[in-house]
């Protein structure tokens, strides 16, 4: 715990990665930075954020939220509360939130929640980040599982569910289709570089794999 706190000390910028359990956040961070973040042996085990320190920039892998197999509902609520509290407490230094979603199943999962008259946790998190004034980038993972001719339609459906009018290509500066497992993350790299450049922090480019 103390080790984690030391990594945050003196950090002036932060990029957080949020998303459901098993959407590929840790794999994505590894592809971006070449560094591994500590992860639990099974979803729902990790309750605290995992940090990578790059100069004065923190890369933070938030605990996965949503349904976790074998994890009691009460613990799932605790995870969600801890995520919300962490983001609220550190909103001042969070320059960007990368929300990672499982592209092929996103719309189906959202519609399942909607059919129960419930707000899907992904949408709740997206809206929460926007309300705090945090710049949100949507990393749509696992696109390698979708046929090329169906990709635009899938991305249109995802952005529509998040209140961003299709076509998705008008949101190209905040929607990054990708496959972390296959190392196909160029669109997200470009967005991150642009955000760092806008903050006049080109010096941080070297910490991200080209």
Backbone as numpy.savetxt, mean C-alpha at the origin, in Angstrom:
# Nx Ny Nz CAx CAy CAz Cx Cy Cz
11.47 -4.02 19.71 10.63 -2.82 19.71 11.50 -1.57 19.71
12.51 -1.53 20.58 13.39 -0.36 20.64 14.11 -0.16 19.32
14.48 -1.29 18.68 15.17 -1.22 17.40 14.30 -0.51 16.37
13.02 -0.86 16.34 12.08 -0.25 15.40 11.94 1.24 15.65
11.91 1.63 16.94 11.77 3.04 17.28 12.99 3.83 16.83
14.20 3.23 16.95 15.42 3.92 16.53 15.39 4.26 15.05
14.80 3.38 14.27 14.73 3.63 12.83 13.87 4.84 12.50
12.92 5.14 13.34 12.02 6.26 13.06 12.58 7.60 13.53
13.54 7.54 14.44 14.07 8.77 15.03 14.79 9.63 13.99
14.37 10.89 13.89 15.01 11.81 12.95 14.54 11.69 11.52
13.62 10.77 11.24 13.09 10.64 9.86 12.22 11.86 9.54
12.40 12.42 8.36 11.60 13.59 8.00 10.56 13.28 6.92
10.76 12.14 6.23 9.81 11.71 5.19 9.49 10.24 5.40
8.29 9.85 4.96 7.90 8.45 5.11 6.98 8.04 3.97
7.20 6.83 3.48 6.28 6.21 2.52 5.73 4.97 3.21
4.43 4.91 3.39 3.83 3.73 4.03 3.18 2.84 2.97
3.21 1.55 3.24 2.57 0.56 2.37 1.45 -0.09 3.16
0.22 0.08 2.69 -0.94 -0.47 3.39 -1.68 -1.43 2.46
-2.45 -2.32 3.07 -3.24 -3.25 2.26 -3.64 -4.46 3.08
-4.53 -5.25 2.50 -4.96 -6.49 3.16 -3.77 -7.45 3.32
-3.96 -8.43 4.18 -2.94 -9.47 4.33 -2.79 -10.22 2.99
-1.56 -10.58 2.70 -1.26 -11.40 1.50 -1.50 -10.71 0.16
-1.44 -9.39 0.12 -1.58 -8.72 -1.19 -0.22 -8.48 -1.85
0.86 -8.73 -1.10 2.20 -8.61 -1.69 2.97 -7.36 -1.30
2.64 -6.75 -0.16 3.35 -5.53 0.27 4.84 -5.76 0.47
5.17 -6.83 1.20 6.57 -7.10 1.52 7.39 -7.43 0.27
6.78 -8.19 -0.64 7.47 -8.51 -1.90 7.72 -7.24 -2.71
6.75 -6.36 -2.69 6.87 -5.10 -3.43 8.00 -4.24 -2.86
8.06 -4.13 -1.53 9.11 -3.33 -0.90 10.49 -3.91 -1.23
10.57 -5.24 -1.23 11.85 -5.90 -1.57 12.25 -5.59 -3.01
11.29 -5.61 -3.91 11.58 -5.30 -5.32 12.00 -3.84 -5.50
11.39 -2.96 -4.73 11.68 -1.53 -4.84 13.04 -1.16 -4.28
13.37 -1.72 -3.11 14.55 -1.27 -2.37 15.69 -2.28 -2.33
15.38 -3.54 -2.66 16.39 -4.58 -2.54 16.59 -5.04 -1.11
15.72 -4.56 -0.21 15.84 -4.92 1.21 14.59 -5.65 1.67
14.81 -6.55 2.60 13.68 -7.32 3.14 13.13 -6.64 4.38
11.81 -6.71 4.53 11.21 -6.27 5.79 10.83 -7.52 6.56
10.88 -7.40 7.88 10.52 -8.53 8.73 9.04 -8.79 8.63
8.66 -10.02 8.36 7.24 -10.36 8.28 6.93 -11.53 9.21
5.69 -11.59 9.66 5.27 -12.69 10.51 5.19 -13.99 9.72
5.21 -15.11 10.43 5.17 -16.41 9.75 3.80 -16.69 9.15
2.79 -16.02 9.68 1.47 -16.16 9.06 0.73 -14.83 9.19
-0.26 -14.59 8.31 -0.98 -13.32 8.33 -1.59 -13.05 9.69
-1.52 -11.79 10.12 -2.17 -11.39 11.37 -1.28 -11.49 12.58
-0.07 -12.04 12.40 0.83 -12.18 13.54 1.46 -10.83 13.87
1.88 -10.09 12.85 2.56 -8.82 13.05 1.55 -7.72 13.39
1.78 -7.08 14.54 0.88 -6.01 14.98 1.51 -4.63 14.87
2.82 -4.59 14.63 3.48 -3.28 14.57 4.08 -3.06 13.18
4.23 -1.79 12.77 4.83 -1.50 11.47 6.29 -1.96 11.42
6.72 -2.40 10.25 8.13 -2.78 10.03 8.77 -1.68 9.18
9.95 -1.21 9.61 10.58 -0.06 8.96 11.88 -0.42 8.25
12.12 0.27 7.14 13.43 0.29 6.49 13.83 1.77 6.45
15.05 2.07 6.88 15.51 3.46 6.90 16.46 3.71 5.73
16.13 4.72 4.93 16.97 5.11 3.79 17.27 6.60 3.94
18.44 6.93 4.47 18.76 8.32 4.81 17.70 8.83 5.79
17.02 9.94 5.47 15.98 10.44 6.38 14.58 9.99 5.93
14.55 9.02 5.02 13.28 8.49 4.52 12.98 7.13 5.16
11.77 6.99 5.65 11.31 5.71 6.20 10.42 5.01 5.18
10.69 3.74 4.95 9.78 2.90 4.17 9.10 2.01 5.21
7.79 2.09 5.30 7.07 1.40 6.37 6.05 0.41 5.82
6.22 -0.83 6.21 5.29 -1.90 5.85 4.29 -2.03 7.00
3.06 -1.58 6.76 2.04 -1.64 7.80 1.49 -3.06 7.92
1.03 -3.46 9.12 0.41 -4.78 9.26 -0.77 -4.92 8.28
-0.96 -6.12 7.76 -2.08 -6.35 6.86 -3.40 -6.26 7.60
-4.41 -5.73 6.92 -5.72 -5.62 7.57 -6.74 -6.49 6.83
-7.95 -6.55 7.38 -9.01 -7.35 6.77 -9.05 -8.74 7.35
-9.82 -9.62 6.70 -9.97 -10.99 7.19 -8.64 -11.73 7.14
-8.29 -12.38 8.25 -7.07 -13.17 8.31 -7.41 -14.56 8.83
-7.14 -15.55 8.05 -7.48 -16.92 8.42 -6.81 -17.32 9.74
-7.62 -17.82 10.67 -7.09 -18.29 11.94 -6.84 -17.19 12.96
-7.21 -15.95 12.61 -7.01 -14.82 13.54 -8.37 -14.33 14.03
-8.52 -14.24 15.34 -9.80 -13.84 15.91 -10.18 -12.42 15.47
-11.51 -12.21 15.36 -12.02 -10.91 14.91 -11.53 -9.77 15.79
-11.46 -10.01 17.10 -11.01 -8.97 18.02 -9.59 -8.53 17.68
-8.74 -9.50 17.37 -7.36 -9.15 17.03 -7.30 -8.39 15.70
-8.17 -8.76 14.77 -8.23 -8.04 13.50 -8.60 -6.58 13.73
-9.53 -6.34 14.67 -9.92 -4.97 15.01 -8.77 -4.21 15.65
-7.99 -4.90 16.48 -6.83 -4.27 17.12 -5.82 -3.83 16.07
-5.58 -4.72 15.09 -4.65 -4.40 14.00 -5.12 -3.13 13.28
-6.40 -3.10 12.95 -6.95 -1.93 12.23 -6.80 -0.66 13.06
-7.10 -0.73 14.35 -6.98 0.43 15.23 -5.54 0.92 15.31
-4.59 -0.02 15.38 -3.18 0.35 15.47 -2.72 1.04 14.17
-3.19 0.54 13.04 -2.85 1.15 11.75 -3.36 2.58 11.70
-4.63 2.75 12.06 -5.25 4.09 12.03 -4.50 5.05 12.94
-4.18 4.59 14.17 -3.50 5.46 15.14 -2.11 5.84 14.64
-1.39 4.87 14.07 -0.04 5.16 13.57 -0.09 6.21 12.46
-1.03 6.05 11.55 -1.12 6.99 10.42 -1.51 8.39 10.92
-2.46 8.46 11.82 -2.86 9.76 12.39 -1.69 10.43 13.10
-0.94 9.65 13.88 0.17 10.21 14.66 1.33 10.69 13.78
1.48 10.08 12.59 2.64 10.40 11.75 2.27 11.05 10.41
1.02 11.50 10.30 0.54 12.07 9.03 1.42 13.22 8.54
2.02 13.96 9.47 2.84 15.12 9.10 4.07 14.76 8.28
4.63 13.56 8.51 5.83 13.20 7.75 5.54 12.20 6.62
4.31 11.66 6.58 3.98 10.69 5.52 3.77 11.42 4.20
4.71 11.28 3.30 4.61 11.98 2.00 3.73 11.21 1.02
3.54 9.91 1.31 2.81 9.10 0.35 2.39 7.78 0.99
1.20 7.33 0.66 0.74 6.00 1.08 0.54 5.17 -0.18
1.22 4.04 -0.24 1.02 3.10 -1.35 0.03 2.06 -0.86
-1.17 2.08 -1.43 -2.17 1.10 -1.05 -2.13 -0.04 -2.05
-1.73 -1.21 -1.56 -1.56 -2.38 -2.44 -2.83 -3.21 -2.42
-3.35 -3.50 -3.61 -4.56 -4.32 -3.71 -4.31 -5.50 -4.65
-5.06 -6.57 -4.43 -5.00 -7.76 -5.28 -5.95 -7.51 -6.45
-5.38 -7.09 -7.58 -6.17 -6.67 -8.72 -7.25 -7.62 -9.18
-6.92 -8.90 -9.43 -7.91 -9.82 -9.99 -9.14 -10.05 -9.12
-9.03 -9.90 -7.80 -10.18 -10.21 -6.93 -10.78 -8.97 -6.27
-10.19 -7.80 -6.49 -10.60 -6.60 -5.75 -12.10 -6.30 -5.89
-12.58 -6.21 -7.12 -13.99 -5.85 -7.34 -14.92 -6.89 -6.72
-14.58 -8.16 -6.89 -15.40 -9.25 -6.34 -15.51 -9.14 -4.81
-14.38 -8.87 -4.14 -14.37 -8.75 -2.68 -15.19 -7.54 -2.24
-15.02 -6.42 -2.92 -15.77 -5.20 -2.59 -17.27 -5.44 -2.73
-17.67 -6.10 -3.82 -19.11 -6.34 -4.05 -19.69 -7.30 -3.03
-18.86 -8.21 -2.53 -19.32 -9.11 -1.47 -19.66 -8.32 -0.21
-18.79 -7.39 0.14 -19.04 -6.52 1.30 -20.28 -5.66 1.07
-20.37 -5.09 -0.13 -21.50 -4.21 -0.45 -22.83 -4.96 -0.39
-22.81 -6.22 -0.77 -24.05 -7.02 -0.74 -24.54 -7.23 0.69
-23.62 -7.09 1.67 -24.00 -7.20 3.08 -24.27 -5.82 3.69
-24.32 -4.81 2.80 -24.55 -3.42 3.23 -23.43 -2.93 4.16
-22.21 -3.39 3.90 -21.04 -2.98 4.70 -20.06 -2.22 3.81
-19.29 -1.31 4.44 -18.27 -0.59 3.69 -17.01 -1.46 3.65
-16.53 -1.81 2.46 -15.33 -2.64 2.37 -14.14 -1.94 3.03
-13.34 -2.70 3.76 -12.24 -2.10 4.52 -11.22 -1.40 3.62
-11.04 -1.90 2.39 -10.11 -1.25 1.46 -10.58 0.17 1.14
-11.88 0.30 0.88 -12.44 1.61 0.54 -12.42 2.53 1.76
-12.71 1.95 2.92 -12.65 2.72 4.17 -11.23 3.28 4.39
-10.22 2.46 4.16 -8.83 2.89 4.32 -8.44 3.94 3.29
-8.85 3.74 2.05 -8.55 4.69 0.99 -9.14 6.06 1.33
-10.40 6.07 1.75 -11.07 7.34 2.09 -10.44 7.99 3.32
-10.04 7.16 4.29 -9.40 7.67 5.50 -8.10 8.39 5.17
-7.28 7.78 4.32 -6.01 8.39 3.91 -6.24 9.71 3.18
-7.23 9.72 2.29 -7.54 10.94 1.54 -8.03 12.05 2.47
-8.85 11.68 3.45 -9.37 12.66 4.41 -8.25 13.31 5.22
-7.19 12.54 5.49 -6.05 13.07 6.23 -5.15 13.93 5.35
-5.48 13.98 4.06 -4.67 14.78 3.13 -3.41 14.08 2.69
-3.37 12.75 2.84 -2.19 11.97 2.43 -2.32 11.60 0.95
-1.23 11.76 0.24 -1.16 11.41 -1.18 -1.22 9.89 -1.31
-2.28 9.37 -1.92 -2.45 7.90 -2.03 -2.15 7.43 -3.45
-1.30 6.43 -3.54 -1.02 5.78 -4.83 -1.55 4.35 -4.73
-2.28 3.94 -5.74 -2.88 2.61 -5.76 -1.97 1.66 -6.54
-1.39 0.69 -5.85 -0.56 -0.32 -6.51 -1.43 -1.55 -6.75
-1.81 -1.75 -7.99 -2.70 -2.88 -8.34 -1.82 -4.07 -8.67
-1.69 -4.97 -7.70 -0.76 -6.10 -7.82 -1.41 -7.31 -8.50
-0.55 -8.24 -8.90 -0.95 -9.53 -9.49 -1.63 -9.39 -10.85
-1.26 -8.33 -11.59 -1.85 -8.13 -12.91 -1.37 -9.18 -13.91
-0.32 -9.92 -13.55 0.17 -10.98 -14.44 -0.86 -12.11 -14.55
-1.83 -12.13 -13.63 -2.86 -13.17 -13.66 -4.06 -12.77 -14.54
-3.97 -11.60 -15.15 -5.08 -11.10 -15.97 -4.66 -11.05 -17.43
-5.54 -11.48 -18.32 -5.21 -11.42 -19.75 -5.11 -9.96 -20.18
-4.19 -9.70 -21.08 -3.90 -8.32 -21.49 -5.14 -7.57 -21.97
-5.99 -8.28 -22.71 -7.19 -7.62 -23.26 -8.23 -7.31 -22.18
-8.06 -7.89 -20.98 -9.01 -7.64 -19.89 -8.48 -6.66 -18.84
-7.22 -6.25 -19.01 -6.57 -5.42 -18.00 -7.25 -4.06 -17.81
-7.51 -3.37 -18.92 -8.14 -2.04 -18.81 -9.50 -2.12 -18.13
-10.26 -3.13 -18.47 -11.60 -3.30 -17.89 -11.49 -3.54 -16.38
-10.51 -4.37 -15.97 -10.32 -4.64 -14.54 -9.93 -3.36 -13.80
-9.00 -2.60 -14.37 -8.53 -1.37 -13.72 -9.63 -0.31 -13.68
-10.46 -0.27 -14.71 -11.61 0.65 -14.70 -12.56 0.30 -13.56
-12.79 -1.00 -13.36 -13.69 -1.46 -12.29 -13.15 -1.10 -10.91
-11.83 -1.24 -10.73 -11.21 -0.94 -9.43 -11.29 0.55 -9.13
-10.91 1.38 -10.09 -10.94 2.83 -9.84 -12.37 3.31 -9.62
-13.32 2.72 -10.32 -14.73 3.09 -10.15 -15.19 2.82 -8.71
-14.81 1.66 -8.17 -15.20 1.30 -6.80 -14.60 2.26 -5.78
-13.47 2.87 -6.12 -12.80 3.80 -5.20 -13.23 5.25 -5.43
-14.26 5.43 -6.26 -14.79 6.77 -6.48 -13.99 7.59 -7.48
-13.14 6.92 -8.26 -12.35 7.60 -9.30 -12.96 7.21 -10.64
-13.54 8.18 -11.31 -14.27 7.87 -12.54 -13.37 7.25 -13.60
-13.82 6.15 -14.20 -13.05 5.56 -15.31 -13.08 6.52 -16.51
-12.20 6.38 -17.49 -11.19 5.32 -17.60 -10.02 5.53 -16.63
-9.42 4.42 -16.20 -8.36 4.48 -15.20 -7.15 5.26 -15.68
-6.96 5.33 -17.00 -5.74 5.98 -17.54 -5.68 7.47 -17.24
-6.81 8.07 -16.87 -6.74 9.49 -16.49 -6.13 9.65 -15.09
-5.94 8.52 -14.39 -5.34 8.52 -13.05 -3.94 7.89 -13.09
-3.29 8.00 -14.24 -2.02 7.30 -14.43 -0.94 7.73 -13.44
-1.12 8.93 -12.85 -0.13 9.42 -11.88 -0.40 8.91 -10.47
-1.48 8.11 -10.31 -1.74 7.55 -8.98 -2.24 6.11 -9.01
-2.24 5.50 -10.18 -2.61 4.08 -10.29 -1.47 3.35 -11.00
-0.93 2.33 -10.33 0.22 1.60 -10.87 -0.09 0.11 -11.00
-0.44 -0.36 -12.22 -0.63 -1.80 -12.43 0.73 -2.48 -12.34
0.81 -3.64 -11.68 2.11 -4.26 -11.48 2.02 -5.72 -11.07
3.18 -6.38 -11.07 3.29 -7.73 -10.52 4.59 -7.77 -9.71
4.46 -7.67 -8.39 5.65 -7.65 -7.52 6.42 -8.96 -7.64
5.70 -10.07 -7.71 6.33 -11.38 -7.76 7.22 -11.53 -8.99
6.79 -10.94 -10.10 7.56 -11.06 -11.35 8.50 -9.87 -11.57
8.53 -8.95 -10.58 9.43 -7.80 -10.68 8.96 -6.74 -11.66
7.69 -6.80 -12.03 7.14 -5.83 -13.00 6.49 -4.66 -12.23
7.35 -3.73 -11.79 6.85 -2.64 -10.95 7.27 -1.26 -11.48
7.57 -1.20 -12.76 8.09 0.03 -13.34 7.14 1.22 -13.14
5.84 0.99 -13.29 4.89 2.09 -13.18 4.92 2.72 -11.78
5.08 1.89 -10.75 5.14 2.42 -9.38 6.46 3.15 -9.15
7.55 2.61 -9.67 8.85 3.27 -9.53 8.80 4.68 -10.11
8.19 4.81 -11.27 8.10 6.12 -11.93 7.30 7.11 -11.08
6.21 6.64 -10.49 5.37 7.50 -9.65 6.16 7.95 -8.41
6.87 7.01 -7.77 7.64 7.36 -6.58 8.74 8.36 -6.92
9.43 8.12 -8.01 10.48 9.06 -8.44 9.92 10.45 -8.67
8.74 10.52 -9.30 8.13 11.82 -9.57 7.78 12.54 -8.27
7.23 11.78 -7.29 6.87 12.39 -6.00 8.11 12.91 -5.27
9.20 12.12 -5.31 10.44 12.56 -4.67 11.01 13.78 -5.39
10.94 13.78 -6.72 11.42 14.92 -7.50 10.62 16.18 -7.16
9.30 16.03 -7.02 8.46 17.18 -6.68 8.84 17.77 -5.32
9.38 16.93 -4.45 9.83 17.39 -3.12 11.30 17.79 -3.13
11.88 17.83 -4.33 13.30 18.18 -4.51 14.21 17.22 -3.74
13.86 15.95 -3.81 14.64 14.93 -3.12 15.16 13.88 -4.10
15.70 14.34 -5.22 16.30 13.42 -6.19 17.44 12.62 -5.55
18.00 13.14 -4.44 19.11 12.45 -3.78 18.69 11.08 -3.24
17.37 10.86 -3.11 16.88 9.59 -2.58 16.67 8.53 -3.67
16.78 8.93 -4.94 16.59 7.99 -6.05 17.50 6.76 -5.91
18.71 6.99 -5.42 19.72 5.92 -5.39 19.33 4.75 -4.49
18.36 4.97 -3.59 17.95 3.91 -2.69 16.90 2.97 -3.30
16.44 3.34 -4.50 15.43 2.51 -5.17 16.07 1.84 -6.37
15.78 0.57 -6.51 16.40 -0.19 -7.60 15.94 0.36 -8.95
16.88 0.46 -9.88 16.51 0.99 -11.20 16.11 -0.15 -12.14
